[in-house]
Every structure is written in C-alpha cells, then in structure tokens.
C-alpha cells in the first residue's frame, strides 16, 4: 500500500505546500518552468519541507527525462549509466539527494557534463551548501533556500491530504495539533495523520487518539503559528539580558522539541552578535559544545549545551564589532568606497611594514581618501575591550 506522503507528492509547482518565495505567482522557479527552461540548482533546507517535491514537480511540469540518485548510496557505475542515458537523450535532469556527500570521483565525473549542459543537476541537501558543498559544484549551480513551513502551511497541506483518505473525520483542533507536533516537517505531519486514520476504528480522529500515538508535548504554537521562532527569540533575548534561569527554560523547551539544528544556529549567532568582544573565547566554546552535542546525541546533548548557555547568559555583552560591520556595510551600499591608497595595493613599493617599527605600529592611511576619517568601531566598556584599547593606545603612543 502506497504511503500517504507518496500519494500526496505534488505533480506541479502549484501544488507545493509553502515556499511561496520560490513557487508562488511570478516567482523564480514558477517562471523558469513556465518558460520551459531550467538550470542546475541546489535546494537546501530542513527535512520534510519540500525539496524532493519541488524537484519532482519541476521534471513533471517540463516533461524532460530525469534520473534520481543518492550521492552516498549510488556508486560510480550508476553515475556512468546516467551520463550515457543523457548522451542518448541529448539532455538529462539529475536529481541528487544528499549532494553534500558527493565524493571527488563522482564530482569529477559529473562536472564537465554539468558545464556543457548535458546534465542539469538538481541537488537536494539539508546542509548549508556554502559550508558543506564543494565549490566546484556550488559555482555551477543556483542556490535556493527553502523556508521552514509555518503552522498555517502545514494545516493547509493536511486539509488537502485528507481528501485522499476516504471517509476521514477530523476537526480543525486536531489538524492544528498535528501541525504543531510536526515542527515544520510536513512529511512527519502526513505520517502522523495517516497512522491516526488507520489506528481509528471508525475513521474519526480525536485529539486523544493523536496524543496516544505521539505524546510529545506541544510547546511551539500560538494564534499566529510563530511560537517556534518566539521560543528561539526568547532564548536569545534571555541570554542577552543575562537571565540564566529564563535561558535554561527556553533551552529546555527547544531541547524537548528535538530541534538541535535551530539551537546550534541560534547559539552561534548569539556568541558573536550579543557577546562578541566582551568574551571572544565564547565562540570556540559554543562550537565545541555543538560538536560534543552532535557526537553524543540526545539526551546527553543537553549537558554540553546547558553548560555553554549558562556561560553565555552570565558573560558580559558587547555589540561593538557587530555595529561596526553594519556601519561599514551601510557605507558600502551607499557607494562610500573609493580606491585603495596606493601603498596598500599588490606589489606596492611604498607600503610601510608595521612589525619593523616601534610598538609594531607606523602611521599610514588605510581607508580610501573620501572616507579616510570614518570611524566604525566604538568600543564598549568591558574588561576585554578596555584591554584592547589600552594596547592600541600604547602602540600608537597615545596617553
């Protein structure tokens, strides 16, 4: 018997759940399909949010030959076969799951054919392609990030899926409960709906029945369906506000949801956005805690994460570096750039090498002429930055 998730797989981009920034009216993927032209691309995002569905909807809509391979499961011979089929067809769309795991042999095999257009690659990955995918592949693909599905997106998809379950009786409260349990994963929501349907004696699905199948507490829901992001926001603002108790509470709620990836991303941001130069050692500590959590998995992952969150909450805070780069980028976007001073350019003969001078400092201009007096960095009052400023002044002979 075919699973509901497979029955529901969209045949066209118009049937995709969510992702309206890519497949909505007059959006990029919809227009590409409408114009009958597709390019190599990488679709990335969390599990169950539509990467594979979009890939299949594209090939179905274009009616082009395609093959599906997994970068780890399929061997080099499978890739050779696809290339030979592409030569016979004149063109082939290759949907490749887990593309971030593509090894060098398979990559070297594919690259010239992607370059020539014989193979049109649609790579699927849960990993950030800017970090995990080889630059040689990445540079030949357009990269599209899929957004996490909202509760409203999931409810809309579940209502449509109910049409495929004969005689089902389920109310809006149950649909919302399933959507919240899924935490943005539509595949998970569909699977729970299907289990509840076949676990009922009369096809009437109640809240008690759903809870008996999946008793995981629902933490992330509110009237707008944005509760998950609210809890992440609560964690960041509690750490920023140095409230260790609230920080532990929101970390606990996120841990109970099992969504470690969201925790990792948010803690990495907090380390540099909110703590920054007040405690520059916190960044590596966060990375070490994430590495340990990944290694041991849940439930033990709570130990390294709780330790680092405690230190983050109790740490001094500084946004000086964050503010500085925002000011610099703002200038650049307004066109305040200018040419580099001559002595900073490659192979310059007039550059003064600071380590050869007293205190490893020599007066020379670094910013372009039109912004030479611009100040971006404004230090905050904390032990580490006070120390940096003292060293800086001493180096420059400033009292």
C-alpha positions in Angstrom: 0.0 0.0 0.0 1.4 3.4 -1.0 2.1 5.8 1.8 0.1 9.0 2.1 3.3 11.1 1.8 3.9 9.5 -1.6 0.3 9.8 -2.8 0.4 13.4 -1.9 3.6 14.2 -3.8 2.8 17.3 -5.9 2.6 16.9 -9.7 3.2 20.6 -10.3 4.7 23.6 -8.5 1.2 25.0 -7.9 0.6 22.0 -5.5 3.6 22.6 -3.4 2.9 23.3 0.3 4.5 26.7 1.3 7.7 28.0 -0.3 5.8 30.9 -1.9 9.0 32.8 -2.3 10.1 30.3 -4.9 7.0 28.8 -6.4 4.3 31.4 -5.9 2.8 33.6 -8.6 5.5 35.1 -10.8 8.3 33.7 -8.6 11.6 32.4 -9.9 11.0 28.6 -10.1 7.5 29.0 -11.4 8.7 31.4 -14.1 11.6 29.1 -15.1 9.1 26.2 -15.6 6.6 28.5 -17.4 9.4 29.5 -19.8 10.4 25.8 -20.3 14.0 26.4 -19.1 15.7 25.0 -16.1 19.3 25.4 -14.8 21.4 23.4 -12.4 20.5 24.3 -8.9 20.8 23.3 -5.2 17.7 23.2 -3.0 18.6 23.2 0.7 16.6 23.3 3.9 15.4 21.2 6.8 13.8 17.7 6.3 10.2 17.5 5.2 9.8 21.0 3.8 9.5 20.2 0.1 13.0 19.8 -1.5 12.2 16.5 -3.2 8.6 17.5 -4.0 9.8 20.7 -5.8 12.4 18.7 -7.8 9.8 16.1 -9.0 7.3 18.9 -9.7 9.8 20.6 -12.0 10.6 17.5 -14.0 6.9 16.6 -14.3 6.0 20.0 -15.5 8.8 20.2 -18.0 8.3 16.6 -19.2 12.0 16.1 -19.5 14.0 12.9 -19.0 15.3 12.6 -15.4 17.0 10.2 -13.0 17.2 10.2 -9.2 20.4 9.3 -7.4 21.7 9.5 -3.9 25.3 10.8 -3.5 26.2 8.2 -1.0 24.1 5.1 -1.9 24.6 5.1 -5.6 28.0 4.1 -6.9 30.2 5.4 -9.8 28.7 2.9 -12.2 25.2 4.3 -11.6 26.5 7.8 -12.4 28.1 6.4 -15.6 24.8 5.0 -16.7 23.0 8.3 -16.2 25.7 10.1 -18.3 25.2 7.6 -21.1 21.4 8.0 -21.0 21.9 11.7 -21.1 24.0 11.4 -24.3 21.3 9.3 -25.9 18.5 11.8 -24.8 20.6 14.9 -25.5 19.9 16.2 -22.0 19.1 14.8 -18.6 17.9 16.2 -15.3 19.7 14.5 -12.5 18.0 14.9 -9.1 20.7 14.1 -6.5 19.8 13.6 -2.8 22.4 14.3 -0.1 24.6 16.2 -2.6 26.8 17.5 0.2 28.2 13.9 0.5 29.3 13.8 -3.2 32.8 12.4 -3.2 35.6 13.7 -5.5 35.4 10.8 -8.1 31.7 11.3 -8.7 32.2 15.0 -8.8 35.0 14.8 -11.4 32.8 12.6 -13.4 29.8 15.0 -13.4 31.5 18.4 -13.6 32.2 18.5 -17.4 28.7 17.4 -18.2 27.1 19.9 -15.9 29.4 22.5 -17.5 28.3 21.5 -21.0 24.6 21.4 -20.1 24.3 17.7 -20.9 23.4 17.1 -17.2 21.1 19.6 -15.4 21.7 19.0 -11.7 19.0 19.5 -9.0 20.9 18.9 -5.8 19.0 18.3 -2.5 20.6 18.8 0.9 19.8 19.6 4.5 23.3 21.1 4.9 24.3 24.7 4.2 25.8 24.5 0.7 28.1 27.4 1.4 29.8 25.3 4.0 29.3 21.7 3.0 29.3 21.5 -0.8 32.4 21.6 -2.9 32.9 25.0 -4.5 33.4 23.4 -7.9 29.8 22.0 -7.8 28.4 25.1 -6.0 29.8 27.6 -8.5 27.9 25.8 -11.3 24.5 25.9 -9.6 22.0 28.4 -8.5 21.3 28.0 -4.8 17.8 28.3 -3.4 17.0 28.1 0.3 13.6 26.6 1.3 12.0 28.2 4.3 10.6 26.3 7.3 6.9 25.7 6.9 4.5 27.6 9.1 1.7 26.0 11.1 -0.7 27.5 8.6 1.2 26.0 5.7 1.0 22.6 7.4 -2.7 22.8 8.2 -3.4 23.8 4.6 -1.4 20.8 3.3 -3.1 18.4 5.8 -6.6 19.6 4.7 -5.7 18.7 1.1 -4.2 15.4 2.2 -7.5 14.5 3.9 -9.1 14.3 0.5 -7.0 11.2 -0.2 -8.3 9.4 3.0 -11.7 8.0 2.3 -14.3 8.9 4.9 -11.9 10.6 7.3 -13.5 12.8 10.0 -11.1 15.2 11.7 -11.7 18.7 13.2 -9.5 21.8 12.9 -8.2 21.5 16.5 -6.7 18.0 15.7 -5.2 19.3 12.4 -3.6 22.2 14.3 -2.3 19.8 17.0 -0.7 17.6 14.3 0.8 20.6 12.6 2.4 21.9 15.8 3.8 18.4 16.7 5.4 18.3 13.3 7.6 21.4 14.0 7.7 22.4 10.3 8.2 18.9 8.9 5.3 18.2 6.5 6.3 14.6 5.9 6.1 14.0 9.7 2.7 15.6 9.8 1.4 13.4 6.9 2.8 10.3 8.6 1.0 11.1 11.9 -2.2 11.8 10.1 -2.1 8.5 8.2 -1.3 6.5 11.3 -4.2 8.1 13.2 -6.5 7.3 10.3 -5.7 3.6 10.3 -5.5 3.4 14.1 -9.1 4.6 14.5 -11.9 2.1 14.5 -14.4 4.3 12.6 -12.1 6.9 10.7 -13.0 9.5 13.3 -9.8 11.1 14.6 -9.8 12.6 18.0 -7.2 14.6 20.0 -6.9 11.7 22.5 -6.1 9.3 19.7 -3.4 11.6 18.3 -1.9 12.0 21.8 -1.9 8.2 22.3 0.2 7.9 19.1 2.5 10.8 19.8 2.7 12.1 23.3 5.5 14.6 22.7 4.5 17.9 24.4 3.5 20.8 22.1 5.5 23.8 23.0 5.5 25.8 19.8 2.1 27.1 19.0 0.2 30.3 19.3 -2.6 32.0 17.5 -0.2 33.1 14.7 1.7 29.8 14.4 5.0 31.6 15.1 5.7 30.0 18.5 8.8 28.1 17.4 10.5 31.3 16.4 9.2 33.1 19.6 11.0 30.5 21.8 14.2 30.9 19.8 13.8 34.7 20.2 13.1 34.2 24.0 16.3 32.2 24.3 18.4 34.9 22.6 16.9 37.8 24.5 17.2 35.9 27.8 20.9 35.2 27.2 21.4 38.8 26.0 19.6 40.0 29.2 21.9 37.8 31.4 19.0 35.9 32.8 20.3 32.4 33.3 17.0 30.9 34.6 15.0 32.1 31.6 17.8 31.0 29.3 17.7 27.5 30.7 13.9 27.4 30.4 13.8 28.3 26.7 16.8 26.0 26.0 14.8 23.2 27.7 11.8 23.9 25.5 13.9 23.7 22.4 15.6 20.5 23.6 12.2 18.9 24.2 11.3 19.6 20.7 14.4 17.7 19.5 15.3 20.5 17.1 19.0 20.7 17.7 19.8 22.4 14.4 17.8 25.5 15.4 19.6 25.6 18.8 23.0 25.3 17.1 22.4 28.1 14.7 20.9 30.5 17.3 23.7 29.9 19.8 26.3 30.5 17.1 24.7 33.8 16.3 24.4 34.9 19.9 28.0 34.2 20.6 29.1 36.8 18.0 26.2 39.2 17.9 25.5 39.7 21.6 28.6 38.6 23.5 31.3 39.5 20.9 34.4 41.2 22.1 33.3 41.2 25.7 34.2 37.5 25.8 35.8 36.5 22.5 36.5 33.0 23.7 32.8 32.1 23.8 32.7 31.4 20.0 35.0 28.5 20.1 33.3 27.2 23.3 30.0 27.2 21.5 31.5 25.3 18.6 33.0 22.8 21.0 29.6 22.4 22.8 27.8 21.9 19.4 30.4 19.3 18.4 30.0 17.4 21.6 26.2 17.5 21.4 26.4 16.2 17.8 28.8 13.4 18.9 26.7 12.1 21.8 23.2 13.0 20.6 20.1 13.3 22.7 19.5 13.0 25.6 23.2 13.6 26.6 23.4 16.6 24.2 21.6 18.6 26.9 24.8 18.5 29.0 27.3 20.5 26.9 24.5 22.8 25.6 23.4 23.7 29.1 27.0 24.4 30.2 27.7 26.8 27.3 24.3 28.5 27.6 25.0 29.1 31.3 28.3 30.8 30.5 26.7 32.8 27.7 24.0 34.1 30.0 26.5 35.1 32.7 29.0 36.5 30.3 29.5 40.3 29.7 28.0 41.5 26.4 29.2 43.7 23.6 27.8 44.6 20.2 30.7 46.9 19.2 32.0 44.6 16.4 28.5 43.8 15.1 27.7 47.5 15.0 31.0 48.3 13.3 30.5 45.9 10.4 26.9 47.1 9.9 28.1 50.7 9.7 30.8 49.7 7.2 28.3 47.7 5.0 25.9 50.6 5.1 28.6 52.9 3.8 29.4 50.5 1.0 25.8 50.1 -0.1 25.5 53.9 -0.3 28.6 54.0 -2.5 31.1 55.3 0.0 34.0 53.2 -1.1 36.7 54.8 -3.2 40.1 53.5 -4.4 42.5 51.8 -2.1 45.5 54.0 -1.1 48.4 53.3 -3.5 50.6 51.8 -0.7 48.0 49.1 0.1 47.9 47.7 -3.4 49.5 44.5 -4.5 53.3 44.8 -5.1 53.4 48.3 -3.7 56.9 49.7 -3.1 55.7 52.4 -0.7 54.0 50.3 1.9 55.4 50.5 5.4 55.6 47.1 7.2 54.4 47.8 10.8 56.4 45.0 12.6 59.6 46.8 11.7 58.6 49.9 13.6 58.4 50.6 17.3 55.4 49.0 19.0 54.7 47.3 15.6 53.0 50.5 14.5 53.6 53.1 11.9 51.3 56.0 10.9 49.9 55.5 7.4 46.5 55.8 5.7 44.4 52.6 5.3 40.9 53.8 4.3 40.2 55.4 0.8 40.6 59.2 0.6 36.9 60.0 0.6 36.3 58.1 3.9 39.8 58.3 5.5 38.5 59.7 8.8 35.5 57.4 9.1 35.1 55.6 12.5 33.1 52.4 12.6 34.3 50.8 15.8 33.1 52.3 19.0 34.3 50.2 22.0 32.0 49.3 24.8 33.0 49.3 28.5 34.1 45.8 29.4 37.3 44.2 30.6 38.4 42.7 27.3 37.8 45.7 25.1 39.3 48.0 27.7 42.4 45.9 27.5 42.4 46.1 23.7 42.0 49.9 23.8 44.9 50.2 26.3 47.1 48.2 24.0 46.0 50.1 21.0 46.8 53.5 22.6 50.1 52.3 23.9 51.0 51.1 20.4 50.2 54.4 18.9 51.9 56.4 21.7 48.6 57.9 22.9 48.2 58.7 26.5 
